Amino acid sequence: MENLSGKIEHIVVLMMENRSFDSILGQLYPPDNPGFNGLKGNETNPLHGGADVKVWSSKKFDQKSMSIPDPDPGELWTDINMQLGLDKTTGSGAPAMNGFVNNYVQQTAEAPGSYVPEAIMHYYTPEQLPVISTLAKQFAVCDNWFASAPCQTWPNRFFLHCATAEGYQNNSPAHFPYLMETVFNRFDNPDSWKIYFHDFPQTLTLSRLWPHFNRFKLFEEEFAKDTSAGKLPSYTFIEPRYFPDVKLPNDQHPPHHVGMGEDLIAEVYNAIRNAPTWEKTLLIIIYDEHGGIYDHVPPPAAVPPDNSHSQPFGFDRYGVRVPAVLISPYIKAGTILKPPQGSAYPFDHTSVIATLRRCFSLGAPISHRDAVAPDLESVLNLDAPRNDCPEKVVPLPYVVSATELEKALHAPLNDFQKAMHEAAAHLPVLGKGNIFDDIENHIENLVKKIKKPDVPDNKTPATAIPFIKEQLGAFLGNIRK
């Protein structure tokens, strides 16, 4: 059935970073709401040698409160196994969701004593996050959306784009080139999709997208302009700002200020809401993975995406539950989305691929995972578009001090930023000859491990960002217009 019963012609996905469902939306509805699987307020996790640690909220709006947890939790595959209460090295067992606190206090990236047990059990209230909370209530929240795998950012973003992580459990070590088929490549007309980014698009790790470099656009220069002009393509993917530069990151990756992400979500919604394409657009706001933060719902078993059964993990379990908000005038306010009756599986990132395939007739499944993933047609539960949708959402005001920005610029790179910095070093450098020959030759050299790119030893965003900009400029050049 094309175009999801004729209601949707444009799908926009904004993927944020590293927050669990409970941490962002666990208190969206009162604990006694029988249809919503949120926090009751009495959930705990054990602390080795201490008392159980209970979920809590600061309910404050200062910089420290809006940046919990700080320092960044562990998010390697082995960390997540421990958080879930599984065998750390094999991932075997039944998830008891009882290892978040003990895993957090065992982290070593920062000084001993930095990892306060309570931080990993913190959640935000709707008052602290009015943008995503308002949209979740005015449209639909899905309390049954899981990361595609109990893994880091890159594997879960690969699932969104490729329906597989190709057997890779962590961001690093990198395995360039990543040659997986992508859902973008399924569109017959490459003008049917665009990727809007802030500093460095993680999607550029996928070498099958390199020939389509002209589909990558700077968010701050192009998105609002294209949206207001009614020029959104069939599929739009938006990447947040991952590094501090002249502004703080807005990806919400701990310990980044979650209010910056609220600003981005508001900017995206407000642009789409007031665009001529509003009535035909479905906006999906999701998070790639939980980032080590507590959630109380055990991830279920999953269908392995392919037959390559990597060891020790066969990608046969979903990751931790993550926030998911669905927005369209065809959605009844207050919708709490569950998988359609008869579905044996929850929603995960490959549900986006299943939806795109159905909406735009993109052919057969990419992997076994998106073959069984429920699509999102059931969330469009109105026959006609509503006319009472909020015309705009307003984030809480927050002024970034020069001291705060300077501190962020000179903080150590997190694991994700390190991986992105390495990815920038592996981009093709386009000369004055045939661009596509340059790309093909670069991929061949990476496959054969000829002339391995040099990765500078940049330790902080202050030194990494200039290198990333240089690499992007050498690849994208003038075509970012």
Secondary structure by P-SEA (a helix, b strand, c coil): cccccccccbbbbbbbccccccccccccccccccccccccccbbbbcccccbbbbbbcccccccccccccccccccaaaaaaaacccccccccccccccaaaaaaaccccccccccccccccccccccccaaaaaaaabbbbcccccccccccaaaaaaaccccccccccccccccccccccccccccccccbbbbbcccccccccccccccccccccccccaaaaaaacccccbbbbbccccccccccccccccccaaaaaaaaaaaaaaaaaccccccbbbbbbbcccccccccccccccccccccccccccccccccbbbbbbbccccccccccccccccccccccaaaaaaaaaacccccccccccccccccccccccccccccccccccccbbbbcaaaaaaaaaccccaaaaaaaaaaaabbbbccccaaaaaaaaaaaaaacccccccccccccaaaaaaaaaaaaaacccccc
